Amino acid sequence: MKRAVLTAAILLSIGAANAAPAPVADATGNSTEDRVARLERILQAKQQSEFQTQQRLDTLQQEVLDLRGLNEQQGYQIDQMLQRQRQLYEEIANLSAKPAQLPVVTTPQSGTASPVSTLGETASYEQAVNLVLKQRKYDEAIPAFKSFIQQYPDSTYAANANYWLGQLLYNNSDFEPAKQAFDTVVHSFKDSNKRGDSLVKLGMIAEKTGQVSSAKVYYQQVIKEYANSAAARLAQQQLSAL
């Protein structure tokens, strides 16, 4: 009887030992808890990286928006400047296109001095320009520009004044003094924004006076030195028509 009880107790002990769950481990010997903790750390690091990346993207997006706004503002200002330049250029082009509407002006004889203005530099220049653009008094504008050039040969307006003078003389078919005015712009004011236009005018004067080969040289110079400008486009048109 005692032997049977002892045998039963041994069997129960073996069963209990077999029923106890063993710790779960992966192939590397790490427990499930370790694996979960490691995955959580990886996930947390990934989320932190994504958050930082999103912050950088937001910052870059704001910078792009700021730059776009600045670019649009500068573009508007440039468009306004270009529009004003086109208006002035059209005014000059209209003078060339309709020479018959301009009054014939007798230029002063050799040795005759132009009237001297008592106005200041800027006022004298503006007065001469207004005679052309606002008052259409072309006969009075010629001596006004001559007077300005005589009084202020080194003025910041001198290049434009010579160009205006050359344009008015050109419209009166007074080609030789017009050529001198445009030559002054080309050779004395090489940084002027009127230099390309003056070269075009020199080419047109060469055409008018039968110097076709010289005209081609002027037009080709404009196209080379002032590519993609309004002056270059006009020079190309004149060159193609030769």
C-alpha positions in Angstrom: 0.0 0.0 0.0 2.7 2.4 0.9 4.6 1.5 -2.2 1.5 2.4 -4.4 1.1 5.7 -2.7 4.8 6.5 -3.2 4.6 5.6 -6.8 1.5 7.8 -7.3 3.3 10.8 -5.7 6.3 10.4 -7.9 4.1 10.3 -11.0 2.2 13.5 -9.9 5.5 15.3 -9.4 6.7 14.4 -12.8 3.4 15.6 -14.3 3.6 18.9 -12.5 7.1 19.5 -13.7 6.1 18.8 -17.3 3.1 21.2 -17.0 5.1 24.3 -15.9 5.6 26.7 -18.8 9.1 27.3 -19.9 10.4 30.9 -20.7 9.9 31.7 -24.4 13.1 32.4 -26.2 14.0 33.1 -29.9 16.8 31.5 -31.8 19.3 33.9 -30.4 18.4 33.2 -26.8 16.5 36.5 -26.3 13.2 36.4 -24.5 10.0 37.8 -25.9 10.1 40.7 -23.5 13.6 41.7 -24.8 12.4 41.5 -28.4 9.3 43.7 -27.6 11.5 46.2 -25.8 13.9 46.4 -28.7 11.1 46.8 -31.3 9.6 49.6 -29.1 13.0 51.4 -29.1 13.3 51.0 -32.9 9.7 52.3 -33.4 10.3 55.3 -31.1 13.6 56.2 -32.9 11.8 56.0 -36.2 8.9 58.2 -35.0 11.5 60.7 -33.7 13.3 60.7 -37.0 10.1 61.2 -39.0 9.1 64.1 -36.7 12.4 65.8 -37.3 12.1 65.2 -41.0 8.6 66.8 -41.0 9.9 69.8 -39.1 12.7 70.3 -41.7 10.2 70.0 -44.5 7.9 72.5 -42.9 10.8 74.9 -42.5 11.9 74.4 -46.1 8.3 74.9 -47.3 8.1 78.2 -45.5 11.4 79.4 -46.9 10.2 78.5 -50.4 7.0 80.5 -49.8 9.0 83.5 -48.5 11.3 83.3 -51.5 8.4 83.0 -53.9 6.8 86.1 -52.4 10.0 88.1 -52.7 10.5 86.9 -56.2 7.0 87.9 -57.2 7.5 91.4 -55.6 10.8 91.9 -57.5 9.3 90.6 -60.7 6.5 93.1 -60.4 9.0 95.9 -59.9 11.1 94.8 -62.9 7.9 94.6 -65.1 7.1 98.2 -64.1 10.6 99.3 -65.1 10.5 97.4 -68.4 7.0 98.8 -69.2 8.3 102.3 -68.7 11.3 101.6 -70.9 9.1 100.2 -73.6 6.9 103.3 -73.5 9.9 105.6 -73.9 11.2 103.4 -76.7 7.9 103.5 -78.5 7.8 107.2 -78.2 11.2 107.4 -79.9 10.2 104.8 -82.5 7.1 106.8 -83.3 9.3 109.8 -84.0 11.3 107.7 -86.5 8.2 106.3 -88.1 6.5 109.6 -88.7 9.2 112.1 -89.8 6.8 114.0 -92.0 4.8 115.2 -89.1 7.8 116.9 -87.5 8.4 120.6 -88.4 11.4 121.3 -90.5 14.1 122.9 -88.3 16.9 125.0 -89.6 20.0 124.2 -87.6 22.3 126.9 -86.4 25.0 128.1 -88.8 28.6 127.2 -88.0 29.9 129.3 -85.1 26.4 130.1 -83.8 26.2 129.2 -80.1 23.2 127.5 -78.7 21.2 129.4 -76.1 22.4 128.9 -72.6 19.8 127.8 -70.1 19.6 129.4 -66.7 18.0 126.3 -65.2 19.9 123.7 -63.2 21.2 120.4 -64.6 18.2 118.2 -63.9 15.7 120.9 -64.6 17.4 121.7 -68.0 17.3 118.1 -69.0 13.7 117.5 -68.0 12.7 120.7 -69.8 14.3 119.4 -73.0 12.7 116.0 -72.7 9.2 117.5 -72.0 9.5 119.5 -75.2 9.5 116.2 -77.0 7.3 113.9 -75.0 4.7 116.3 -73.6 4.6 119.4 -75.7 5.7 118.0 -79.1 7.8 121.1 -79.7 10.5 119.4 -81.7 11.9 122.6 -83.2 12.6 123.9 -79.7 13.8 120.6 -78.3 16.9 120.5 -80.6 18.5 123.7 -79.3 17.4 122.8 -75.8 19.4 119.5 -75.9 22.3 121.2 -77.6 22.4 123.8 -74.8 22.2 121.1 -72.1 25.1 119.1 -73.7 27.2 122.3 -74.0 26.6 123.2 -70.3 26.8 119.7 -68.8 29.0 117.5 -71.1 29.8 115.2 -68.2 26.3 115.0 -66.8 24.7 111.6 -65.9 22.1 112.7 -68.5 24.6 113.5 -71.2 24.3 110.1 -72.9 20.5 110.4 -73.1 20.7 114.0 -74.2 23.0 113.1 -77.1 20.7 110.3 -78.0 17.6 112.5 -78.0 19.5 115.1 -80.1 20.6 112.5 -82.6 17.0 111.2 -82.9 15.5 114.6 -83.5 18.2 115.4 -86.1 17.7 112.0 -87.7 14.0 112.7 -88.0 14.8 115.9 -89.9 17.1 113.9 -92.3 20.0 116.0 -90.9 22.1 112.9 -90.9 25.7 114.2 -90.4 25.0 116.0 -87.1 22.8 113.1 -86.0 25.7 110.7 -86.7 27.9 112.9 -84.5 25.5 112.8 -81.6 25.1 109.0 -81.8 28.8 108.6 -82.2 29.2 110.5 -79.0 27.0 108.0 -77.1 28.8 105.0 -78.6 32.4 106.2 -77.9 32.1 108.4 -74.9 29.4 106.6 -72.9 30.1 102.9 -73.3 28.1 101.9 -70.2 25.0 103.8 -71.3 21.8 101.9 -71.9 21.4 104.0 -75.0 24.6 102.7 -76.7 22.9 99.8 -78.4 20.1 102.0 -79.7 22.7 104.5 -80.9 24.5 101.8 -82.9 21.2 100.9 -84.5 20.7 104.5 -85.5 24.2 104.7 -86.9 23.4 101.7 -89.0 20.2 103.3 -90.2 22.0 106.5 -91.1 24.6 104.4 -93.0 21.7 102.8 -95.0 20.1 106.2 -95.7 23.4 107.5 -97.0 24.1 104.5 -99.2 26.8 102.8 -97.0 25.2 99.4 -96.9 28.4 97.6 -95.8 28.9 99.9 -92.9 25.2 99.5 -91.9 25.7 95.7 -91.8 28.7 96.1 -89.5 26.7 98.3 -87.1 23.8 95.9 -87.0 26.0 92.9 -86.5 27.8 94.7 -83.6 24.5 95.3 -81.9 23.4 91.7 -82.3 26.7 90.5 -80.9 27.1 92.9 -78.0 23.4 93.3 -77.0 21.9 89.9 -77.7 18.2 89.5 -76.7 17.7 93.2 -76.3 15.1 95.3 -78.1 18.0 97.0 -80.0 19.3 93.6 -81.1 15.9 92.6 -82.4 15.6 95.9 -84.4 19.1 95.4 -85.7 18.2 91.9 -86.9 15.1 93.2 -88.7 17.1 95.9 -90.4 19.9 93.4 -91.3 17.4 90.9 -92.7 15.9 93.7 -94.9 19.2 94.6 -96.5 
